[in-house]
Amino acid sequence: MEENVDASEVIDYEAIRRRFPWVGLGPRGEHDFSQSYRDVMAELRLGREIIQAVETIRRGA
């Protein structure tokens, strides 16, 4: 099933909302877990840097 969509074609968002009423009802902003994920990843990165520094010092001793 292949459909060619013309770039100038106007999308009828109201018709989409009538057919799929849940569209647009979700949160618009960022989820709480997104910030938590970034925080965890930053801590992991810092932890890896510390481990690498300790390993470098250990090898040099």
PLY file of the C-alpha trace (Angstrom):
ply
format ascii 1.0
element vertex 61
property float x
property float y
property float z
element edge 60
property int vertex1
property int vertex2
end_header
0.00 0.00 0.00
1.82 3.05 -1.23
0.43 6.53 -0.98
1.89 9.61 -2.57
1.39 12.62 -0.35
1.57 16.02 -1.97
3.64 18.46 0.11
1.00 21.13 -0.45
-1.77 18.86 0.88
-3.41 20.25 4.00
-3.86 17.87 6.91
-7.26 18.00 8.57
-6.26 17.66 12.22
-9.87 18.01 13.38
-10.83 14.92 11.35
-7.91 13.05 12.91
-9.06 14.06 16.40
-12.60 12.88 15.64
-11.35 9.51 14.43
-8.66 9.11 17.09
-9.87 11.10 20.13
-6.77 10.33 22.20
-4.47 12.23 19.81
-3.06 15.27 21.54
-4.18 14.24 25.02
-0.72 13.18 26.21
1.66 15.42 28.06
3.33 18.04 25.90
6.37 18.55 28.08
9.22 16.33 29.04
8.50 13.31 31.20
10.05 13.10 34.66
11.94 9.98 33.71
13.73 11.86 30.91
15.48 14.12 33.40
16.14 11.17 35.71
17.69 9.25 32.84
19.98 12.14 31.97
20.98 12.48 35.63
21.78 8.78 35.90
23.80 8.85 32.69
25.78 11.88 33.91
26.56 10.10 37.17
27.66 6.98 35.30
29.92 9.05 33.07
31.48 10.71 36.11
31.90 7.31 37.78
33.68 5.94 34.70
36.03 8.94 34.64
36.87 8.37 38.31
37.49 4.66 37.74
39.72 5.43 34.75
41.70 7.94 36.81
42.15 5.42 39.64
43.23 2.72 37.18
45.73 5.10 35.57
47.21 5.97 38.96
47.31 2.31 39.95
49.16 1.33 36.76
51.66 4.15 37.28
52.47 3.11 40.86
0 1
1 2
2 3
3 4
4 5
5 6
6 7
7 8
8 9
9 10
10 11
11 12
12 13
13 14
14 15
15 16
16 17
17 18
18 19
19 20
20 21
21 22
22 23
23 24
24 25
25 26
26 27
27 28
28 29
29 30
30 31
31 32
32 33
33 34
34 35
35 36
36 37
37 38
38 39
39 40
40 41
41 42
42 43
43 44
44 45
45 46
46 47
47 48
48 49
49 50
50 51
51 52
52 53
53 54
54 55
55 56
56 57
57 58
58 59
59 60
